[in-house]
Amino acid sequence: MFKFSSTPKTIEREIGSTEGSIVGWSFERPIPFKVSMFNIGKAVMTEEKDIYKCGQWAYSPAGIPTCILTGKIAANKAIKGFR
């Protein structure tokens, strides 16, 4: 009934990601920290109390799924801090 398609240029325009990137860092150099999906909950933590980070570049593998997941984790931690 409906159809949706996009290109890297669509992603660049809609998300603002450089050259349409949806997966984050290039694999040409080592990723700047240890990669493990078990540590993604720690990726939102900062040195400041009650300040969390999230988004495409908060963790590797980076990209839109990481953006969504770290956003949810950070929101949950922030909400928990108000209870």
Secondary structure as GFF3:
##gff-version 3
##sequence-region A 1 83
A	DSSP	alpha_helix	8	15	.	.	.	ID=ss1
A	DSSP	three_ten_helix	18	20	.	.	.	ID=ss2
A	DSSP	three_ten_helix	37	39	.	.	.	ID=ss3
A	DSSP	three_ten_helix	42	44	.	.	.	ID=ss4
A	DSSP	alpha_helix	64	82	.	.	.	ID=ss5
###
